[in-house]
Amino acid sequence: MADKILNIETDALTDQTLLRERKKRIFNLKSVIFFLLSLIIVGFLLRKLELAKTLEILLQSDISLMGIAVLLYFSVNFFKSVRYRILFKGTSLGVLFTVSSYHNFFNMILPARTGELTFIYYAKKLSGIEITKSLHVLLVVRVFDFIVISMIFITSILIYYGTGVSPVLLAMGVGFFVISVIILLNLKYMIKFFHYCFSWFIFKAAISEKSIIKNINNKLLLLVDEFYGFKTREFVPLLTLTTLIIWFLLYIMFFIIIQSFGVSMDLLRSVIGSTGGVLTNVLPINSFGSFGTLEAGWTGGFILVGMSEQEAIITGFGSHIIELFASTLQAAFCIVASRLFKKRKL
């Protein structure tokens, strides 16, 4: 009984720690700097637009294609849920869809990738999944994302450019792929090393006996055990397949969004260009809503493959707004569905 009470208290403390950590990351000097940087980038990009040309593109945009893009975003989230189900055996697909929806939404609106903590929080809150397990799963799927993105990018530039491919671009793609594979194969050793560093620090700082430090250290020990007990090779085929489907659908969505604005662009160049926005969004440098940084990466990527500056900026903002709308709609749908389900159970 005492052990059960201790576990409940530890989980409550960990939940509070997660919330405090998220608030700390949102309301700090770094977030203010990123916000100001985003404002500067947004202002710079908007000043590059010609008003007449912008209005012409917007008036000619195809709403039905944008609707298809939103549906594709929903299908992407479904396959993300399937991917989580592979790792969270026995967990309801509906619950994982809800967790993934909230995770996507908060990742879109919160700065510096703070939304990643939302996955851990809602996995625990909605399904009772241990924090160490959800953190492990989140790290694994992110590494698989990086591997597949680099694979698609390398394949696209080789097909599109052929022998004329830029050595710098190819080196970037290959380097990203190699680093991602190395990280995947050595995650457990990296976590073990991090725990060693943490243990050394709390010993030197003489804070190892504080209750909150003990709780964190215990969770880190569980995390190390979680990583060491994970059989990576067993999950590689299904995780690779689902991740490929997810990114195939996402790149198709980007392509359709570009078409919806009446911009002529083939699929291969669309993949290469949109990867700029994808990689920029992965970095923990975005501000609230990710505006500015995402558009800068998108614009740079598409100018690289021959899109005009005007069209690149407009499609960048357009894609971002459509994704933000889709993630908001998805999260709202899950909130309503969850409440209706609870009422039916009562």
SVG drawing of the C-alpha trace seen along z (x, -y; Angstrom):
<svg xmlns="http://www.w3.org/2000/svg" viewBox="-25 -46 57 55">
<polyline fill="none" stroke="black" stroke-width="0.4" points="0.0,0.0 2.8,-2.4 4.6,-1.6 1.4,-2.4 1.0,-5.7 4.6,-6.5 4.2,-5.8 1.1,-8.0 3.0,-10.8 6.0,-10.4 3.8,-10.4 2.0,-13.6 5.4,-15.2 6.6,-14.2 3.5,-15.6 4.0,-18.9 7.6,-18.9 6.6,-18.5 4.1,-21.4 6.7,-23.6 9.3,-22.7 6.9,-23.6 6.0,-26.9 9.7,-27.6 10.6,-27.0 7.7,-29.2 8.2,-32.1 11.9,-32.9 14.3,-35.2 15.1,-32.7 11.4,-32.6 11.3,-36.4 14.4,-36.5 12.9,-33.9 9.6,-35.8 11.4,-39.0 13.4,-37.1 10.2,-35.7 8.7,-39.1 11.7,-40.4 11.7,-37.4 7.9,-37.8 8.3,-41.5 11.2,-40.9 9.3,-38.3 6.1,-40.3 8.0,-43.4 9.3,-41.2 5.7,-40.6 4.1,-42.5 0.5,-43.4 -1.1,-43.1 0.6,-39.7 -0.3,-38.4 -4.0,-39.3 -4.0,-37.7 -2.6,-34.4 -4.9,-34.4 -8.0,-35.1 -7.1,-32.2 -6.5,-29.7 -8.4,-26.4 -10.4,-25.9 -11.2,-22.3 -7.5,-21.4 -6.9,-23.0 -9.7,-20.8 -8.0,-17.7 -4.8,-18.9 -6.7,-19.1 -8.0,-15.6 -4.5,-14.4 -3.3,-16.0 -6.0,-13.9 -4.8,-10.8 -1.2,-11.6 -2.3,-11.8 -4.0,-8.4 -0.8,-6.7 1.1,-8.5 -1.3,-6.9 -0.8,-3.5 3.0,-4.0 2.5,-4.8 0.3,-1.7 3.2,0.5 5.3,-0.7 2.4,-1.2 1.0,2.3 -2.5,2.7 -3.3,-1.0 -6.5,-2.2 -5.9,-3.6 -8.5,-6.2 -6.7,-7.4 -3.4,-7.5 -5.1,-9.5 -6.2,-12.0 -2.7,-12.2 -1.2,-12.7 -3.7,-15.4 -3.0,-17.4 0.7,-16.9 0.6,-18.2 -1.5,-21.2 0.8,-22.3 3.9,-21.6 2.5,-24.1 1.7,-26.9 4.3,-26.6 7.9,-27.9 11.2,-26.1 9.6,-22.6 8.0,-22.9 5.0,-21.1 7.0,-17.8 6.4,-17.7 2.7,-17.6 3.0,-14.1 4.4,-12.8 1.9,-14.7 -1.2,-13.5 0.0,-9.9 0.2,-9.8 -3.1,-11.6 -5.3,-9.9 -3.9,-6.4 -1.7,-6.1 1.4,-5.4 4.6,-5.8 6.6,-8.9 9.8,-7.0 8.0,-4.8 6.4,-7.8 9.7,-9.7 11.4,-6.7 8.8,-6.3 8.9,-10.0 12.7,-9.9 12.6,-6.7 9.9,-8.0 11.7,-11.3 14.9,-9.5 12.9,-7.4 11.5,-10.7 15.0,-12.1 16.1,-8.9 13.1,-8.8 13.3,-12.5 17.0,-12.2 16.2,-9.1 13.5,-10.9 15.6,-14.0 18.6,-12.1 16.5,-10.1 14.7,-13.2 17.9,-15.2 19.6,-12.3 16.6,-11.7 16.1,-15.4 19.6,-16.6 21.3,-13.3 25.0,-13.7 24.7,-17.4 23.7,-17.2 25.3,-19.7 28.0,-17.9 27.0,-20.2 23.3,-19.2 24.2,-15.5 26.7,-15.7 24.0,-17.4 21.5,-14.7 23.9,-11.8 25.4,-13.3 21.9,-13.8 21.0,-10.2 24.3,-8.7 24.0,-10.8 20.3,-9.7 21.2,-6.0 24.1,-6.3 21.8,-8.0 19.2,-5.3 21.7,-2.5 23.2,-4.2 20.3,-5.8 20.6,-3.6 24.3,-4.5 23.5,-8.2 20.8,-7.9 23.2,-6.0 25.9,-8.7 23.4,-11.4 22.4,-9.6 26.1,-9.3 26.6,-13.1 23.4,-13.9 24.6,-11.6 28.0,-13.2 26.5,-16.7 24.1,-16.1 26.9,-14.4 29.3,-17.3 26.5,-19.9 25.5,-17.9 21.8,-17.9 21.4,-14.2 19.3,-13.8 16.6,-16.4 13.3,-14.7 12.7,-16.1 16.2,-15.2 15.7,-11.7 12.5,-11.5 14.2,-12.7 17.1,-10.3 14.7,-7.4 12.9,-8.3 16.2,-8.4 17.1,-5.0 13.8,-3.7 14.5,-5.4 17.8,-3.7 16.2,-0.3 13.5,-1.2 16.1,-1.8 18.2,1.2 15.1,3.4 14.0,2.2 14.8,4.5 15.3,2.0 15.6,4.5 12.3,6.1 10.4,2.8 12.5,1.5 10.3,3.0 6.9,1.7 8.3,-1.7 10.1,-2.2 6.9,-1.4 4.6,-3.6 7.1,-6.5 7.5,-6.2 3.7,-6.4 3.5,-9.4 6.1,-11.4 4.8,-10.3 1.4,-11.7 2.9,-14.9 5.0,-15.5 1.8,-14.9 0.0,-17.4 2.7,-20.0 2.5,-19.4 -1.3,-19.8 -1.1,-23.0 1.3,-24.5 -1.0,-23.4 -4.0,-25.0 -2.3,-28.4 -1.9,-27.9 1.8,-27.6 3.4,-25.2 5.8,-22.8 6.5,-19.1 6.5,-16.6 10.2,-16.0 11.0,-19.7 8.2,-20.1 9.8,-17.4 13.2,-19.1 11.9,-22.5 9.5,-21.6 12.3,-19.8 13.8,-23.2 10.7,-24.1 10.5,-20.7 14.1,-20.8 13.7,-24.4 10.7,-23.4 12.6,-20.5 15.1,-22.9 14.2,-24.4 14.4,-28.0 10.7,-28.6 8.5,-31.1 4.8,-31.0 3.0,-29.5 6.3,-28.9 5.7,-31.9 8.8,-33.3 11.3,-30.5 9.2,-27.9 8.5,-30.3 12.2,-31.2 13.2,-27.5 10.4,-26.9 11.2,-30.0 14.9,-29.1 14.2,-25.6 11.9,-26.5 14.0,-29.3 16.7,-26.7 14.6,-24.6 13.5,-27.5 10.3,-28.9 10.0,-32.7 10.6,-34.5 7.0,-35.8 5.5,-32.4 7.8,-30.8 6.8,-33.2 3.1,-33.0 3.0,-29.2 5.1,-29.1 2.6,-31.2 -0.3,-29.4 1.0,-26.0 1.7,-27.1 -1.8,-28.5 -3.5,-25.4 -1.5,-23.1 -2.3,-25.3 -6.0,-25.3 -5.9,-21.5 -4.2,-20.8 -6.6,-23.1 -9.6,-21.4 -8.2,-18.0 -7.6,-18.9 -11.1,-20.4 -12.6,-17.3 -10.8,-15.1 -12.0,-17.3 -15.6,-17.1 -15.4,-13.3 -13.8,-12.7 -16.6,-14.6 -19.3,-12.8 -17.7,-9.4 -17.6,-10.2 -21.2,-11.2 -22.2,-8.0 -20.3,-6.0 -22.2,-7.8"/>
</svg>
